[in-house]
Amino acid sequence: MPGTTEMMVILLIAVLLFGANKIPKLARSTGEAMGEFQKGREEVEQELEEMREGGTAEGADASTVDSTESTETATETESN
């Protein structure tokens, strides 16, 4: 973690590179970009969670169908 002296040097370099007028604009645009990135990440996580839940539900339905078919096949075999 940078100390006070290091932060002052970084701030001085930023002022020299970008100028005092552009720093607030730069900070604002960086904050907006981070907010958009967070929204996008949350949307992707939500879609992945929905896919997992949908896959689990479909997997449960498929296993129920498979067990029903197995029972019917076993019953037919015993009847013959």
N, CA, C and O atoms as CSV, one atom per row, in Angstrom:
chain,resi,resn,atom,element,x,y,z
A,1,MET,N,N,0.856,-1.169,0.000
A,1,MET,CA,C,0.000,0.000,0.000
A,1,MET,C,C,0.902,1.232,0.000
A,1,MET,O,O,1.756,1.384,0.874
A,2,PRO,N,N,0.710,2.102,-0.976
A,2,PRO,CA,C,1.556,3.302,-1.040
A,2,PRO,C,C,1.290,4.236,0.140
A,2,PRO,O,O,0.152,4.407,0.579
A,3,GLY,N,N,2.360,4.825,0.632
A,3,GLY,CA,C,2.249,5.764,1.740
A,3,GLY,C,C,1.891,7.156,1.244
A,3,GLY,O,O,1.606,7.355,0.063
A,4,THR,N,N,1.910,8.113,2.161
A,4,THR,CA,C,1.534,9.488,1.844
A,4,THR,C,C,2.492,10.116,0.828
A,4,THR,O,O,2.064,10.789,-0.109
A,5,THR,N,N,3.773,9.890,1.025
A,5,THR,CA,C,4.766,10.470,0.111
A,5,THR,C,C,4.590,9.926,-1.299
A,5,THR,O,O,4.630,10.677,-2.273
A,6,GLU,N,N,4.397,8.617,-1.402
A,6,GLU,CA,C,4.212,8.004,-2.717
A,6,GLU,C,C,2.952,8.515,-3.399
A,6,GLU,O,O,2.952,8.747,-4.608
A,7,MET,N,N,1.877,8.694,-2.635
A,7,MET,CA,C,0.624,9.205,-3.203
A,7,MET,C,C,0.795,10.639,-3.708
A,7,MET,O,O,0.237,11.008,-4.741
A,8,MET,N,N,1.560,11.437,-2.983
A,8,MET,CA,C,1.814,12.822,-3.414
A,8,MET,C,C,2.613,12.845,-4.715
A,8,MET,O,O,2.339,13.657,-5.599
A,9,VAL,N,N,3.590,11.964,-4.832
A,9,VAL,CA,C,4.393,11.896,-6.055
A,9,VAL,C,C,3.520,11.456,-7.225
A,9,VAL,O,O,3.614,12.020,-8.315
A,10,ILE,N,N,2.677,10.457,-7.007
A,10,ILE,CA,C,1.775,9.977,-8.064
A,10,ILE,C,C,0.816,11.086,-8.484
A,10,ILE,O,O,0.575,11.275,-9.676
A,11,LEU,N,N,0.271,11.818,-7.522
A,11,LEU,CA,C,-0.636,12.925,-7.828
A,11,LEU,C,C,0.075,14.026,-8.612
A,11,LEU,O,O,-0.492,14.582,-9.553
A,12,LEU,N,N,1.300,14.339,-8.233
A,12,LEU,CA,C,2.086,15.363,-8.935
A,12,LEU,C,C,2.351,14.941,-10.381
A,12,LEU,O,O,2.226,15.751,-11.300
A,13,ILE,N,N,2.713,13.683,-10.579
A,13,ILE,CA,C,2.961,13.181,-11.934
A,13,ILE,C,C,1.679,13.231,-12.759
A,13,ILE,O,O,1.711,13.591,-13.936
A,14,ALA,N,N,0.550,12.872,-12.146
A,14,ALA,CA,C,-0.730,12.915,-12.859
A,14,ALA,C,C,-1.074,14.336,-13.280
A,14,ALA,O,O,-1.542,14.553,-14.397
A,15,VAL,N,N,-0.848,15.301,-12.406
A,15,VAL,CA,C,-1.134,16.699,-12.734
A,15,VAL,C,C,-0.237,17.169,-13.867
A,15,VAL,O,O,-0.687,17.884,-14.763
A,16,LEU,N,N,1.027,16.772,-13.830
A,16,LEU,CA,C,1.946,17.172,-14.893
A,16,LEU,C,C,1.582,16.532,-16.232
A,16,LEU,O,O,1.685,17.174,-17.277
A,17,LEU,N,N,1.160,15.281,-16.201
A,17,LEU,CA,C,0.830,14.584,-17.450
A,17,LEU,C,C,-0.494,15.044,-18.044
A,17,LEU,O,O,-0.575,15.309,-19.243
A,18,PHE,N,N,-1.522,15.140,-17.227
A,18,PHE,CA,C,-2.860,15.389,-17.740
A,18,PHE,C,C,-3.323,16.825,-17.582
A,18,PHE,O,O,-4.236,17.248,-18.291
A,19,GLY,N,N,-2.739,17.573,-16.697
A,19,GLY,CA,C,-3.206,18.925,-16.426
A,19,GLY,C,C,-4.301,18.897,-15.382
A,19,GLY,O,O,-5.041,17.919,-15.277
A,20,ALA,N,N,-4.406,19.954,-14.615
A,20,ALA,CA,C,-5.365,20.007,-13.501
A,20,ALA,C,C,-6.811,19.950,-13.989
A,20,ALA,O,O,-7.670,19.440,-13.271
A,21,ASN,N,N,-7.103,20.453,-15.175
A,21,ASN,CA,C,-8.482,20.483,-15.670
A,21,ASN,C,C,-8.973,19.116,-16.130
A,21,ASN,O,O,-10.169,18.836,-16.058
A,22,LYS,N,N,-8.079,18.271,-16.594
A,22,LYS,CA,C,-8.495,16.988,-17.149
A,22,LYS,C,C,-8.607,15.881,-16.105
A,22,LYS,O,O,-9.237,14.858,-16.375
A,23,ILE,N,N,-8.032,16.047,-14.951
A,23,ILE,CA,C,-8.060,14.991,-13.929
A,23,ILE,C,C,-9.488,14.668,-13.470
A,23,ILE,O,O,-9.827,13.486,-13.401
A,24,PRO,N,N,-10.347,15.653,-13.150
A,24,PRO,CA,C,-11.725,15.299,-12.762
A,24,PRO,C,C,-12.480,14.569,-13.874
A,24,PRO,O,O,-13.230,13.629,-13.608
A,25,LYS,N,N,-12.277,15.006,-15.119
A,25,LYS,CA,C,-12.929,14.326,-16.245
A,25,LYS,C,C,-12.434,12.888,-16.372
A,25,LYS,O,O,-13.214,11.967,-16.616
A,26,LEU,N,N,-11.137,12.714,-16.204
A,26,LEU,CA,C,-10.545,11.380,-16.282
A,26,LEU,C,C,-11.083,10.483,-15.176
A,26,LEU,O,O,-11.412,9.322,-15.418
A,27,ALA,N,N,-11.173,11.023,-13.955
A,27,ALA,CA,C,-11.704,10.250,-12.830
A,27,ALA,C,C,-13.173,9.889,-13.058
A,27,ALA,O,O,-13.593,8.771,-12.760
A,28,ARG,N,N,-13.944,10.827,-13.582
A,28,ARG,CA,C,-15.362,10.587,-13.840
A,28,ARG,C,C,-15.551,9.494,-14.893
A,28,ARG,O,O,-16.360,8.583,-14.717
A,29,SER,N,N,-14.804,9.593,-15.977
A,29,SER,CA,C,-14.947,8.597,-17.041
A,29,SER,C,C,-14.462,7.222,-16.579
A,29,SER,O,O,-15.012,6.199,-16.984
A,30,THR,N,N,-13.440,7.201,-15.740
A,30,THR,CA,C,-12.972,5.926,-15.193
A,30,THR,C,C,-14.041,5.304,-14.305
A,30,THR,O,O,-14.285,4.100,-14.377
A,31,GLY,N,N,-14.674,6.114,-13.474
A,31,GLY,CA,C,-15.751,5.618,-12.613
A,31,GLY,C,C,-16.927,5.089,-13.413
A,31,GLY,O,O,-17.489,4.045,-13.081
A,32,GLU,N,N,-17.304,5.807,-14.471
A,32,GLU,CA,C,-18.406,5.351,-15.324
A,32,GLU,C,C,-18.050,4.035,-16.011
A,32,GLU,O,O,-18.886,3.136,-16.111
A,33,ALA,N,N,-16.828,3.926,-16.476
A,33,ALA,CA,C,-16.394,2.687,-17.136
A,33,ALA,C,C,-16.417,1.516,-16.165
A,33,ALA,O,O,-16.825,0.412,-16.525
A,34,MET,N,N,-15.982,1.756,-14.947
A,34,MET,CA,C,-16.001,0.689,-13.943
A,34,MET,C,C,-17.432,0.275,-13.617
A,34,MET,O,O,-17.707,-0.909,-13.418
A,35,GLY,N,N,-18.350,1.251,-13.562
A,35,GLY,CA,C,-19.755,0.939,-13.316
A,35,GLY,C,C,-20.357,0.102,-14.432
A,35,GLY,O,O,-21.085,-0.854,-14.168
A,36,GLU,N,N,-20.062,0.451,-15.667
A,36,GLU,CA,C,-20.549,-0.327,-16.809
A,36,GLU,C,C,-19.973,-1.738,-16.804
A,36,GLU,O,O,-20.673,-2.708,-17.095
A,37,PHE,N,N,-18.698,-1.839,-16.471
A,37,PHE,CA,C,-18.064,-3.153,-16.397
A,37,PHE,C,C,-18.743,-4.003,-15.339
A,37,PHE,O,O,-18.994,-5.186,-15.570
A,38,GLN,N,N,-19.045,-3.425,-14.182
A,38,GLN,CA,C,-19.698,-4.164,-13.100
A,38,GLN,C,C,-21.086,-4.634,-13.538
A,38,GLN,O,O,-21.467,-5.773,-13.270
A,39,LYS,N,N,-21.848,-3.754,-14.216
A,39,LYS,CA,C,-23.175,-4.149,-14.703
A,39,LYS,C,C,-23.073,-5.326,-15.663
A,39,LYS,O,O,-23.838,-6.286,-15.565
A,40,GLY,N,N,-22.127,-5.245,-16.587
A,40,GLY,CA,C,-21.943,-6.326,-17.549
A,40,GLY,C,C,-21.561,-7.625,-16.870
A,40,GLY,O,O,-22.052,-8.692,-17.238
A,41,ARG,N,N,-20.683,-7.538,-15.879
A,41,ARG,CA,C,-20.260,-8.739,-15.152
A,41,ARG,C,C,-21.439,-9.364,-14.415
A,41,ARG,O,O,-21.592,-10.585,-14.415
A,42,GLU,N,N,-22.276,-8.534,-13.786
A,42,GLU,CA,C,-23.437,-9.046,-13.067
A,42,GLU,C,C,-24.435,-9.698,-14.019
A,42,GLU,O,O,-25.035,-10.717,-13.677
A,43,GLU,N,N,-24.622,-9.124,-15.213
A,43,GLU,CA,C,-25.526,-9.717,-16.194
A,43,GLU,C,C,-25.027,-11.085,-16.645
A,43,GLU,O,O,-25.806,-12.030,-16.770
A,44,VAL,N,N,-23.726,-11.183,-16.888
A,44,VAL,CA,C,-23.155,-12.464,-17.312
A,44,VAL,C,C,-23.294,-13.495,-16.201
A,44,VAL,O,O,-23.640,-14.647,-16.464
A,45,GLU,N,N,-23.028,-13.093,-14.961
A,45,GLU,CA,C,-23.173,-14.019,-13.838
A,45,GLU,C,C,-24.614,-14.487,-13.695
A,45,GLU,O,O,-24.861,-15.658,-13.409
A,46,GLN,N,N,-25.570,-13.575,-13.893
A,46,GLN,CA,C,-26.978,-13.929,-13.796
A,46,GLN,C,C,-27.361,-14.924,-14.894
A,46,GLN,O,O,-28.075,-15.892,-14.632
A,47,GLU,N,N,-26.889,-14.688,-16.121
A,47,GLU,CA,C,-27.180,-15.605,-17.221
A,47,GLU,C,C,-26.580,-16.982,-16.963
A,47,GLU,O,O,-27.219,-17.998,-17.236
A,48,LEU,N,N,-25.362,-17.023,-16.442
A,48,LEU,CA,C,-24.732,-18.308,-16.123
A,48,LEU,C,C,-25.520,-19.046,-15.050
A,48,LEU,O,O,-25.701,-20.260,-15.135
A,49,GLU,N,N,-25.988,-18.317,-14.040
A,49,GLU,CA,C,-26.773,-18.939,-12.977
A,49,GLU,C,C,-28.083,-19.494,-13.530
A,49,GLU,O,O,-28.506,-20.585,-13.150
A,50,GLU,N,N,-28.728,-18.741,-14.430
A,50,GLU,CA,C,-29.964,-19.216,-15.046
A,50,GLU,C,C,-29.705,-20.460,-15.883
A,50,GLU,O,O,-30.527,-21.377,-15.905
A,51,MET,N,N,-28.563,-20.499,-16.576
A,51,MET,CA,C,-28.226,-21.678,-17.378
A,51,MET,C,C,-27.994,-22.883,-16.473
A,51,MET,O,O,-28.414,-23.994,-16.798
A,52,ARG,N,N,-27.328,-22.670,-15.340
A,52,ARG,CA,C,-27.096,-23.770,-14.401
A,52,ARG,C,C,-28.407,-24.304,-13.858
A,52,ARG,O,O,-28.609,-25.516,-13.787
A,53,GLU,N,N,-29.307,-23.391,-13.469
A,53,GLU,CA,C,-30.602,-23.797,-12.938
A,53,GLU,C,C,-31.422,-24.507,-14.001
A,53,GLU,O,O,-32.082,-25.505,-13.710
A,54,GLY,N,N,-31.387,-24.009,-15.219
A,54,GLY,CA,C,-32.115,-24.647,-16.318
A,54,GLY,C,C,-31.545,-26.013,-16.633
A,54,GLY,O,O,-32.303,-26.943,-16.907
A,55,GLY,N,N,-30.230,-26.162,-16.602
A,55,GLY,CA,C,-29.579,-27.446,-16.862
A,55,GLY,C,C,-29.903,-28.453,-15.793
A,55,GLY,O,O,-30.070,-29.636,-16.093
A,56,THR,N,N,-29.999,-28.019,-14.541
A,56,THR,CA,C,-30.327,-28.906,-13.435
A,56,THR,C,C,-31.758,-29.384,-13.563
A,56,THR,O,O,-32.039,-30.564,-13.353
A,57,ALA,N,N,-32.670,-28.480,-13.905
A,57,ALA,CA,C,-34.078,-28.849,-14.044
A,57,ALA,C,C,-34.256,-29.815,-15.211
A,57,ALA,O,O,-34.991,-30.796,-15.093
A,58,GLU,N,N,-33.594,-29.550,-16.337
A,58,GLU,CA,C,-33.700,-30.440,-17.486
A,58,GLU,C,C,-33.078,-31.787,-17.173
A,58,GLU,O,O,-33.602,-32.817,-17.597
A,59,GLY,N,N,-31.980,-31.803,-16.446
A,59,GLY,CA,C,-31.323,-33.050,-16.070
A,59,GLY,C,C,-32.210,-33.891,-15.170
A,59,GLY,O,O,-32.232,-35.116,-15.297
A,60,ALA,N,N,-32.946,-33.252,-14.255
A,60,ALA,CA,C,-33.857,-33.972,-13.369
A,60,ALA,C,C,-35.004,-34.560,-14.174
A,60,ALA,O,O,-35.406,-35.697,-13.926
A,61,ASP,N,N,-35.546,-33.804,-15.142
A,61,ASP,CA,C,-36.621,-34.306,-15.977
A,61,ASP,C,C,-36.148,-35.493,-16.801
A,61,ASP,O,O,-36.869,-36.482,-16.936
A,62,ALA,N,N,-34.957,-35.403,-17.345
A,62,ALA,CA,C,-34.422,-36.484,-18.170
A,62,ALA,C,C,-34.226,-37.740,-17.342
A,62,ALA,O,O,-34.501,-38.837,-17.828
A,63,SER,N,N,-33.760,-37.617,-16.108
A,63,SER,CA,C,-33.546,-38.800,-15.284
A,63,SER,C,C,-34.875,-39.431,-14.905
A,63,SER,O,O,-34.959,-40.654,-14.787
A,64,THR,N,N,-35.920,-38.625,-14.711
A,64,THR,CA,C,-37.248,-39.159,-14.421
A,64,THR,C,C,-37.765,-39.939,-15.613
A,64,THR,O,O,-38.325,-41.024,-15.449
A,65,VAL,N,N,-37.587,-39.406,-16.802
A,65,VAL,CA,C,-38.022,-40.090,-18.014
A,65,VAL,C,C,-37.249,-41.389,-18.173
A,65,VAL,O,O,-37.845,-42.418,-18.490
A,66,ASP,N,N,-35.941,-41.369,-17.962
A,66,ASP,CA,C,-35.129,-42.577,-18.092
A,66,ASP,C,C,-35.568,-43.651,-17.110
A,66,ASP,O,O,-35.642,-44.822,-17.482
A,67,SER,N,N,-35.860,-43.288,-15.869
A,67,SER,CA,C,-36.262,-44.284,-14.884
A,67,SER,C,C,-37.636,-44.844,-15.221
A,67,SER,O,O,-37.883,-46.026,-14.983
A,68,THR,N,N,-38.539,-44.032,-15.768
A,68,THR,CA,C,-39.859,-44.500,-16.174
A,68,THR,C,C,-39.734,-45.486,-17.324
A,68,THR,O,O,-40.388,-46.529,-17.325
A,69,GLU,N,N,-38.890,-45.159,-18.313
A,69,GLU,CA,C,-38.684,-46.054,-19.441
A,69,GLU,C,C,-38.061,-47.362,-18.984
A,69,GLU,O,O,-38.423,-48.421,-19.497
A,70,SER,N,N,-37.144,-47.321,-18.043
A,70,SER,CA,C,-36.502,-48.532,-17.535
A,70,SER,C,C,-37.518,-49.422,-16.835
A,70,SER,O,O,-37.488,-50.644,-16.982
A,71,THR,N,N,-38.421,-48.803,-16.072
A,71,THR,CA,C,-39.450,-49.566,-15.371
A,71,THR,C,C,-40.387,-50.222,-16.372
A,71,THR,O,O,-40.745,-51.387,-16.204
A,72,GLU,N,N,-40.793,-49.495,-17.413
A,72,GLU,CA,C,-41.677,-50.057,-18.431
A,72,GLU,C,C,-40.999,-51.202,-19.164
A,72,GLU,O,O,-41.630,-52.225,-19.431
A,73,THR,N,N,-39.729,-51.046,-19.491
A,73,THR,CA,C,-38.990,-52.085,-20.190
A,73,THR,C,C,-38.860,-53.326,-19.314
A,73,THR,O,O,-39.005,-54.447,-19.803
A,74,ALA,N,N,-38.594,-53.141,-18.047
A,74,ALA,CA,C,-38.463,-54.274,-17.134
A,74,ALA,C,C,-39.796,-55.000,-16.986
A,74,ALA,O,O,-39.822,-56.230,-16.925
A,75,THR,N,N,-40.898,-54.263,-16.929
A,75,THR,CA,C,-42.224,-54.865,-16.808
A,75,THR,C,C,-42.556,-55.678,-18.040
A,75,THR,O,O,-43.097,-56.777,-17.925
A,76,GLU,N,N,-42.238,-55.151,-19.234
A,76,GLU,CA,C,-42.502,-55.863,-20.483
A,76,GLU,C,C,-41.682,-57.142,-20.557
A,76,GLU,O,O,-42.174,-58.161,-21.042
A,77,THR,N,N,-40.449,-57.107,-20.089
A,77,THR,CA,C,-39.583,-58.272,-20.119
A,77,THR,C,C,-40.113,-59.355,-19.194
A,77,THR,O,O,-40.092,-60.534,-19.546
A,78,GLU,N,N,-40.587,-58.971,-18.017
A,78,GLU,CA,C,-41.122,-59.940,-17.063
A,78,GLU,C,C,-42.419,-60.548,-17.592
A,78,GLU,O,O,-42.704,-61.714,-17.321
A,79,SER,N,N,-43.203,-59.783,-18.336
A,79,SER,CA,C,-44.467,-60.266,-18.872
A,79,SER,C,C,-44.240,-61.319,-19.948
A,79,SER,O,O,-45.047,-62.237,-20.094
A,80,ASN,N,N,-43.167,-61.200,-20.691
A,80,ASN,CA,C,-42.910,-62.121,-21.792
A,80,ASN,C,C,-42.302,-63.346,-21.247
A,80,ASN,O,O,-41.997,-64.272,-21.999
